[in-house]
Amino acid sequence: MRTRAPRTVVGVSTQALASASGTFALGGDLIVNRLGFGAMRLTGKGVWGPPADRDEAVKVLRRAVELGVNFIDTADSYGPYISEEIIREALHPYTGLVIATKAGLLRTGPDVWIPLGNPSYLRQECEMSLRRLGVETIDLFQLHRVDRNFPLADQIGELVALRNEGKIRHIGLSEVDVDQLNAARQIAPIASVQNMYNLSARAAEPLLDAATSQGVGFIPWFPLAAGPLAAPDGPLQKIAAAHHATPAQLALAWLLKRSPVMLPIPGTSRVAHLEENVAAAEITLSDEEFETLAAVAGAT
Ligand SMILES: NC(=O)c1ccc[n+]([C@@H]2O[C@H](COP(=O)([O-])OP(=O)(O)OC[C@H]3O[C@@H](n4cnc5c(N)ncnc54)[C@H](OP(=O)(O)O)[C@@H]3O)[C@@H](O)[C@H]2O)c1
């Protein structure tokens, strides 16, 4: 295992660590460092309301950019609205950054997520995200869930209309299967898919393989299994200690090695965790280490 930076992240503000993860051209023209940041955790409990420490949330975002992160994932439904508002406060006018957002989920309370793919609602939420983020065009607009109560062609069709009007640049999907990706690709170019995927939860392998072969970005949500893969008493602790890395760093390095279209977006509300996670970009696993980690994590 080649590790250059994870040993320490103190005083690295002039280094762009995320660039060590390599780049990917989203939609063929938006070039991002593959290790990005997920902004869902910059909200309250149950992804509802403001975060416990808003100042720290702003610091997390600014530190991410200092460390070379230039791909940030959010959604209208995170808070709702809070995540996008904090991103604007911290990072507007987003020079050199790609901000991806999503629509298609209603929020009626903490931890409650209800799909709604009514095309008019998707348009409304695009308009509101444009306003909240303070941009004329959203770089990557993702359909958060396909709503089976509306034809896929109507949901994607509305995003195509928004793209044709210059309100969004690229279209992405979230929590889809291979058939849905292929059906959507019959309607419009799809720049990315975003599904749950990490060392211990790999149900999305077929989608990842399809995305890899089609050059579609694959954004794995829950890259740290929302915590357990990063835990000191978790399955990766022993092997991490042997390699002078942390469990979170190994989980992220494994994802980066898994596919060139992989764009992990670990989320955190703390600068210290952010620095640790970004430093994973500098870890290169051997093929043997990759296989060992896959076996140790006990995928389902
Ligand atoms: N498309 C979808 O349906 C969907 C669903 C869920 C999430 N997402 C996106 O995916 C992103 C990532 O998912 P996620 O944030 O839920 O899960 P995650 O990145 O796997 O894990 C985040 C959790 O792990 C903790 N953590 C982060 N780094 C750590 C470290 N180095 N050591 C110990 N703990 C650490 C965080 O707590 P602290 O805050 O204490 O660090 C947080 O609770 C989200 O932010 C969001 O943008 C998309």
The ligand as a Gaussian input file, in Angstrom:
#p B3LYP/6-31G(d) Opt

LIG

0 1
 N      -28.974000       9.483000      -3.395000
 C      -29.397000       9.100000      -2.200000
 O      -30.488000       8.559000      -2.041000
 C      -28.523000       9.366000      -1.015000
 C      -28.813000       8.791000       0.230000
 C      -27.952000       9.058000       1.300000
 C      -26.851000       9.876000       1.113000
 N      -26.603000      10.441000      -0.115000
 C      -25.419000      11.291000      -0.363000
 O      -24.278000      10.522000      -0.029000
 C      -23.470000      11.271000       0.884000
 C      -22.714000      10.304000       1.754000
 O      -23.616000       9.521000       2.526000
 P      -23.723000       9.663000       4.089000
 O      -23.197000      10.983000       4.517000
 O      -25.095000       9.350000       4.484000
 O      -22.864000       8.440000       4.595000
 P      -21.278000       8.186000       4.798000
 O      -20.505000       9.183000       4.014000
 O      -21.052000       6.747000       4.550000
 O      -21.089000       8.395000       6.354000
 C      -21.322000       9.616000       6.984000
 C      -21.316000       9.345000       8.486000
 O      -20.060000       8.830000       8.865000
 C      -19.441000       9.674000       9.825000
 N      -18.048000       9.852000       9.392000
 C      -17.610000      10.468000       8.273000
 N      -16.268000      10.433000       8.180000
 C      -15.847000       9.782000       9.295000
 C      -14.560000       9.427000       9.789000
 N      -13.449000       9.731000       9.115000
 N      -14.487000       8.757000      10.972000
 C      -15.609000       8.436000      11.662000
 N      -16.865000       8.747000      11.238000
 C      -16.975000       9.416000      10.066000
 C      -20.199000      10.970000       9.818000
 O      -20.312000      11.492000      11.130000
 P      -19.618000      12.907000      11.520000
 O      -20.501000      13.958000      10.976000
 O      -19.577000      12.844000      12.986000
 O      -18.261000      12.895000      10.889000
 C      -21.567000      10.577000       9.296000
 O      -22.436000      10.241000      10.342000
 C      -24.468000      12.154000       1.617000
 O      -23.835000      13.253000       2.267000
 C      -25.363000      12.555000       0.473000
 O      -24.765000      13.621000      -0.268000
 C      -27.421000      10.185000      -1.172000

